[in-house]
Amino acid sequence: MAEAMGISPSSVGSIWAEAGLKLHLTKGSKVSNDPLFEEKVTEIVGLAEWRGSSRIHPGASGP
């Protein structure tokens, strides 16, 4: 997932942790059949990246 989104694996882990996802506790995974899934994930990752950058640069304005 990290490579596909162009972010580091640790960033994926941080985003999952913030969302309370614990994929290591599941026995399997499911792929969404939502036709907008990729668009939604991209938007969420973008928001998480923006939140992360605003922590690094206090006072940074958002989108």
C-alpha positions, -999 to 999 in steps of 0.1 A, spaced: 0 0 0 28 24 9 45 20 -25 12 24 -44 4 56 -25 40 69 -27 45 72 10 67 53 35 55 21 52 58 39 86 34 66 73 9 39 64 13 24 99 9 58 115 -23 65 95 -37 31 104 -29 37 141 -46 71 141 -77 54 126 -76 26 151 -69 0 125 -52 -32 137 -48 -53 106 -23 -76 123 -53 -88 144 -74 -99 115 -73 -134 99 -78 -120 64 -87 -88 46 -114 -78 22 -112 -56 -8 -139 -30 -12 -162 -32 -42 -169 5 -39 -162 20 -73 -150 52 -55 -127 33 -31 -94 44 -46 -106 80 -47 -117 79 -11 -85 63 1 -64 89 -18 -84 117 -2 -80 103 33 -43 97 28 -40 133 15 -58 147 46 -36 126 69 -5 139 51 -17 175 54 -24 169 92 11 155 96 27 185 78 7 210 99 22 194 130 57 197 116 51 233 105 28 250 131 7 277 116 7 261 81 -26 267 64 -46 238 51 -64 232 18 
